[in-house]
Amino acid sequence: MNFELNENQRMMRDMAREFVTKHVKPFARQWDHDEKFPFPAAKEAGKLGFLGMVTPEAYGGAGLDALSIAVVIEEIAAGDGSLALTVASHNGLCSSHILRAGSEAQKQKYLPKLATGDWLGAWALTEAGSGSDAAGMRTNAVWDDAKQKWILNGSKMFITQGTVGQVAVVLAVTDPALKHNGISAFLVEKGMPGYSNGRHIEKLGMRSSDTAELVFENVELDDSQRCGDLGSGFQVTKRILDGGRITIGALALGLGRGAFEAAARYATERKQFGKAIGEFQAIQWMLADMATELDAARLLVWRAASMKDRGERFAKEAAMAKLFASEAAMRACDKAIQIHGGYGYTTEFPVERAFRDAKLCTIGEGTSEIQRLVIAREILKAAG
């Protein structure tokens, strides 16, 4: 299988790399310290088409293939995990759900604004009491015949772009008796009566990525705000998460690569016992392990992305990519801190931020344990 990037993919990689050099790396440390969403960088990402990567050109987007998207996400993550998470979730969750399940009117209304970055999008699945167990969802939407409206009640937790997003795809139970097949999706706009933000979530890492609780108190929605067929929300969600795992794998890869590159540079500059620490075998072995695992992670991410681009089933491969890349990134960031020694434990160097950011990749869009379940399920299905 050939994983050589084509000319357009190389162009997108180079564009993303230049964007990161100019608009991300000089500011990422301060964004993390202040826990403030980087609106100027997000706007610039929108101008370059990075917020419309999944959106077809007909709706104002770039319409990129999955491999190109993975390459761009890796580059942004190498500079800052928080901004990479914004770009990944905006594209892979919110825009992707509307593109996959929305009506033509919904696509025309929302996708052009999301593609340019005029609007940011959120995707609301997780709740305080239900994460991987979507059947435990308590947010519900009940049809009111008298008002001819859906009445939405409940709350969502850990929602990326929760306070800065102008529209959210919200999953809610519409028929409790049908369990997974009784979940539907709705498009809820900021400012709708009854829709508000709960607390802003303070986090270990990804600190400048906006994460919040969403609260719905008798939010009245026209049926035109339902996104997709009634009861189809969970099935669409599974497909959305399969694709999202590729981008989270790419994000983890970028974080690990950024830490690895910083560690390699430091190993050539830091002197101990009269020579650069990179001349010591202990440091060389750590760098060798980091490079090997990150290259393997990239092959897994690119394989899953290529399978998606070819229209093949890729659920197992996406889970493998996310599982391996996220755990390899954690190991790489850990080694990068070790190579930096005491300095690596300070905020003066970027490796401690990468370590904190990388942890999310083993949790978000399905924990490592869930990835192993998905992989095993696909293996047993093929065997039986």
SELOSE-191881 format. One record per residue (C-alpha): y negated, z, x negated; residue in three letters; residue number from 1. Coordinates in steps of 0.02 Angstrom, whole numbers. Layout:
BEGIN
Y Z X ALA NUM
...
***
This chain:
BEGIN
0 0 0 MET 1
-167 -54 -74 ASN 2
-305 75 -69 PHE 3
-437 -25 -161 GLU 4
-604 -14 -72 LEU 5
-679 -179 -13 ASN 6
-858 -230 -48 GLU 7
-929 -156 113 ASN 8
-838 9 86 GLN 9
-904 20 -93 ARG 10
-1079 -17 -28 MET 11
-1067 125 99 MET 12
-1001 243 -37 ARG 13
-1145 199 -152 ASP 14
-1272 218 -13 MET 15
-1203 389 31 ALA 16
-1203 441 -153 ARG 17
-1386 392 -172 GLU 18
-1431 483 -11 PHE 19
-1346 641 -75 VAL 20
-1434 631 -244 THR 21
-1607 613 -166 LYS 22
-1599 707 -2 HIS 23
-1458 834 -14 VAL 24
-1416 908 -184 LYS 25
-1593 966 -227 PRO 26
-1604 1066 -65 PHE 27
-1428 1119 -18 ALA 28
-1437 1288 -104 ARG 29
-1596 1334 -10 GLN 30
-1525 1273 156 TRP 31
-1376 1386 129 ASP 32
-1484 1535 83 HIS 33
-1600 1514 233 ASP 34
-1461 1470 357 GLU 35
-1578 1339 430 LYS 36
-1524 1171 498 PHE 37
-1590 1030 385 PRO 38
-1677 920 514 PHE 39
-1761 805 385 PRO 40
-1595 765 300 ALA 41
-1511 737 469 ALA 42
-1651 617 518 LYS 43
-1630 523 355 GLU 44
-1442 514 384 ALA 45
-1479 439 555 GLY 46
-1592 306 478 LYS 47
-1455 256 358 LEU 48
-1328 239 499 GLY 49
-1223 389 451 PHE 50
-1241 467 625 LEU 51
-1181 307 708 GLY 52
-1031 268 600 MET 53
-904 271 743 VAL 54
-1022 187 868 THR 55
-1005 -1 888 PRO 56
-1152 -113 848 GLU 57
-1169 -154 1033 ALA 58
-1230 25 1060 TYR 59
-1340 32 906 GLY 60
-1213 100 783 GLY 61
-1134 39 623 ALA 62
-958 21 692 GLY 63
-874 69 529 LEU 64
-687 75 499 ASP 65
-602 243 475 ALA 66
-584 222 287 LEU 67
-770 189 265 SER 68
-809 344 367 ILE 69
-692 449 260 ALA 70
-775 384 101 VAL 71
-950 426 167 VAL 72
-898 601 223 ILE 73
-821 637 53 GLU 74
-982 587 -35 GLU 75
-1093 694 77 ILE 76
-976 843 61 ALA 77
-981 830 -128 ALA 78
-1166 873 -110 GLY 79
-1163 992 38 ASP 80
-1023 1043 155 GLY 81
-1138 1094 297 SER 82
-1222 925 314 LEU 83
-1055 838 297 ALA 84
-989 945 440 LEU 85
-1139 895 546 THR 86
-1109 710 513 VAL 87
-920 725 539 ALA 88
-927 823 702 SER 89
-1070 721 776 HIS 90
-972 560 746 ASN 91
-792 614 761 GLY 92
-805 732 909 LEU 93
-955 702 1022 CYS 94
-985 515 998 SER 95
-800 477 984 SER 96
-762 565 1149 HIS 97
-897 469 1241 ILE 98
-842 306 1161 LEU 99
-659 337 1205 ARG 100
-675 409 1380 ALA 101
-852 379 1444 GLY 102
-906 254 1575 SER 103
-1009 103 1525 GLU 104
-1163 187 1598 ALA 105
-1130 344 1494 GLN 106
-1106 241 1336 LYS 107
-1269 147 1367 GLN 108
-1362 310 1400 LYS 109
-1300 420 1259 TYR 110
-1226 319 1115 LEU 111
-1387 231 1058 PRO 112
-1479 398 1046 LYS 113
-1334 479 954 LEU 114
-1310 331 836 ALA 115
-1489 338 772 THR 116
-1497 526 760 GLY 117
-1633 538 893 ASP 118
-1508 652 979 TRP 119
-1376 763 900 LEU 120
-1212 790 989 GLY 121
-1097 939 1013 ALA 122
-917 951 1071 TRP 123
-863 1109 1160 ALA 124
-677 1151 1165 LEU 125
-653 1321 1082 THR 126
-681 1484 1176 GLU 127
-679 1665 1123 ALA 128
-504 1683 1193 GLY 129
-434 1507 1168 SER 130
-434 1401 1012 GLY 131
-272 1314 971 SER 132
-208 1369 1143 ASP 133
-312 1251 1250 ALA 134
-210 1298 1404 ALA 135
-290 1470 1392 GLY 136
-462 1395 1427 MET 137
-565 1491 1554 ARG 138
-721 1383 1572 THR 139
-702 1297 1740 ASN 140
-784 1166 1847 ALA 141
-763 1176 2037 VAL 142
-811 1035 2155 TRP 143
-933 1089 2291 ASP 144
-914 976 2442 ASP 145
-1075 1034 2522 ALA 146
-1180 999 2368 LYS 147
-1075 852 2307 GLN 148
-1085 931 2135 LYS 149
-972 1006 2003 TRP 150
-1014 1189 1971 ILE 151
-981 1233 1789 LEU 152
-956 1413 1733 ASN 153
-894 1492 1571 GLY 154
-935 1497 1386 SER 155
-886 1411 1224 LYS 156
-879 1483 1049 MET 157
-903 1414 872 PHE 158
-986 1254 933 ILE 159
-1058 1144 795 THR 160
-1233 1079 839 GLN 161
-1229 1211 976 GLY 162
-1416 1244 977 THR 163
-1483 1082 901 VAL 164
-1379 961 1003 GLY 165
-1461 874 1151 GLN 166
-1295 834 1235 VAL 167
-1126 920 1231 ALA 168
-955 858 1285 VAL 169
-886 1012 1373 VAL 170
-702 1035 1414 LEU 171
-669 1134 1573 ALA 172
-525 1175 1690 VAL 173
-536 1075 1852 THR 174
-361 1113 1918 ASP 175
-281 1274 1850 PRO 176
-112 1231 1926 ALA 177
-93 1078 1815 LEU 178
-124 1173 1651 LYS 179
-155 1043 1514 HIS 180
-168 904 1643 ASN 181
-298 1002 1738 GLY 182
-432 995 1602 ILE 183
-579 875 1618 SER 184
-731 833 1511 ALA 185
-914 838 1563 PHE 186
-1076 784 1481 LEU 187
-1201 927 1486 VAL 188
-1379 900 1427 GLU 189
-1493 1028 1347 LYS 190
-1616 1098 1474 GLY 191
-1502 1083 1624 MET 192
-1524 1239 1734 PRO 193
-1392 1369 1694 GLY 194
-1351 1296 1522 TYR 195
-1404 1409 1380 SER 196
-1358 1467 1206 ASN 197
-1277 1632 1173 GLY 198
-1284 1706 1001 ARG 199
-1305 1605 843 HIS 200
-1149 1628 737 ILE 201
-1175 1693 560 GLU 202
-1039 1627 446 LYS 203
-959 1647 276 LEU 204
-991 1466 231 GLY 205
-1064 1307 307 MET 206
-1215 1416 334 ARG 207
-1342 1279 368 SER 208
-1227 1195 494 SER 209
-1283 1250 666 ASP 210
-1146 1351 751 THR 211
-1172 1441 916 ALA 212
-1102 1505 1078 GLU 213
-1136 1401 1235 LEU 214
-1153 1483 1405 VAL 215
-1137 1397 1575 PHE 216
-1193 1490 1731 GLU 217
-1175 1388 1890 ASN 218
-1226 1227 1803 VAL 219
-1233 1091 1936 GLU 220
-1168 922 1879 LEU 221
-1159 756 1969 ASP 222
-989 673 1962 ASP 223
-1074 542 1853 SER 224
-1078 676 1716 GLN 225
-888 685 1713 ARG 226
-829 596 1554 CYS 227
-663 511 1584 GLY 228
-536 525 1722 ASP 229
-510 689 1811 LEU 230
-379 790 1717 GLY 231
-381 677 1564 SER 232
-483 792 1453 GLY 233
-341 869 1355 PHE 234
-253 704 1320 GLN 235
-416 629 1255 VAL 236
-446 788 1154 THR 237
-279 769 1064 LYS 238
-325 593 1010 ARG 239
-500 648 959 ILE 240
-427 788 851 LEU 241
-305 669 767 ASP 242
-450 563 707 GLY 243
-556 716 668 GLY 244
-423 782 551 ARG 245
-448 631 439 ILE 246
-633 667 421 THR 247
-603 854 393 ILE 248
-479 805 258 GLY 249
-613 694 180 ALA 250
-740 835 195 LEU 251
-623 956 106 ALA 252
-590 825 -27 LEU 253
-777 806 -57 GLY 254
-802 993 -74 LEU 255
-658 1006 -197 GLY 256
-720 856 -295 ARG 257
-896 926 -306 GLY 258
-828 1090 -374 ALA 259
-713 999 -495 PHE 260
-854 892 -564 GLU 261
-965 1045 -586 ALA 262
-824 1136 -676 ALA 263
-788 988 -791 ALA 264
-972 977 -840 ARG 265
-983 1164 -869 TYR 266
-826 1159 -978 ALA 267
-913 1038 -1096 THR 268
-1074 1140 -1103 GLU 269
-1017 1321 -1109 ARG 270
-979 1382 -1286 LYS 271
-865 1527 -1328 GLN 272
-788 1573 -1496 PHE 273
-887 1433 -1575 GLY 274
-829 1288 -1467 LYS 275
-841 1217 -1291 ALA 276
-724 1307 -1171 ILE 277
-655 1137 -1121 GLY 278
-565 1134 -1288 GLU 279
-457 1281 -1236 PHE 280
-289 1235 -1161 GLN 281
-306 1360 -1018 ALA 282
-462 1270 -956 ILE 283
-386 1099 -983 GLN 284
-235 1142 -877 TRP 285
-345 1203 -734 MET 286
-446 1042 -738 LEU 287
-287 938 -746 ALA 288
-214 1027 -592 ASP 289
-377 1008 -497 MET 290
-391 822 -535 ALA 291
-209 788 -491 THR 292
-214 880 -324 GLU 293
-380 803 -272 LEU 294
-317 628 -312 ASP 295
-161 662 -208 ALA 296
-271 726 -66 ALA 297
-375 567 -72 ARG 298
-219 459 -58 LEU 299
-163 557 95 LEU 300
-335 543 177 VAL 301
-350 358 140 TRP 302
-172 325 202 ARG 303
-209 409 369 ALA 304
-375 317 385 ALA 305
-293 150 344 SER 306
-157 179 473 MET 307
-289 217 603 LYS 308
-382 58 558 ASP 309
-222 -42 580 ARG 310
-192 33 753 GLY 311
-35 127 699 GLU 312
17 302 752 ARG 313
-59 422 628 PHE 314
-48 598 702 ALA 315
75 660 570 LYS 316
-17 577 426 GLU 317
-186 645 483 ALA 318
-113 821 493 ALA 319
-37 801 319 MET 320
-204 741 251 ALA 321
-302 885 325 LYS 322
-172 1015 276 LEU 323
-155 961 96 PHE 324
-337 916 65 ALA 325
-404 1079 137 SER 326
-284 1188 38 GLU 327
-308 1084 -120 ALA 328
-496 1104 -100 ALA 329
-479 1292 -90 MET 330
-374 1293 -249 ARG 331
-498 1178 -338 ALA 332
-648 1285 -289 CYS 333
-557 1442 -343 ASP 334
-520 1366 -514 LYS 335
-698 1302 -528 ALA 336
-764 1479 -506 ILE 337
-639 1541 -635 GLN 338
-696 1411 -760 ILE 339
-877 1463 -733 HIS 340
-829 1645 -760 GLY 341
-961 1770 -707 GLY 342
-1088 1633 -673 TYR 343
-969 1556 -546 GLY 344
-981 1713 -442 TYR 345
-1169 1697 -428 THR 346
-1272 1585 -314 THR 347
-1351 1506 -468 GLU 348
-1208 1379 -476 PHE 349
-1144 1274 -329 PRO 350
-960 1317 -349 VAL 351
-971 1481 -252 GLU 352
-1049 1389 -104 ARG 353
-914 1256 -110 ALA 354
-782 1394 -109 PHE 355
-859 1473 47 ARG 356
-881 1306 133 ASP 357
-704 1246 95 ALA 358
-624 1390 187 LYS 359
-678 1319 354 LEU 360
-575 1163 322 CYS 361
-414 1266 331 THR 362
-468 1330 503 ILE 363
-576 1204 596 GLY 364
-500 1066 705 GLU 365
-332 1153 695 GLY 366
-279 1284 568 THR 367
-161 1246 425 SER 368
-24 1327 529 GLU 369
-58 1209 675 ILE 370
-53 1061 555 GLN 371
120 1115 498 ARG 372
176 1124 680 LEU 373
108 949 714 VAL 374
195 879 559 ILE 375
360 963 601 ALA 376
352 906 782 ARG 377
328 725 728 GLU 378
469 738 602 ILE 379
590 808 731 LEU 380
536 681 861 LYS 381
576 540 740 ALA 382
742 620 694 ALA 383
798 651 873 GLY 384
***
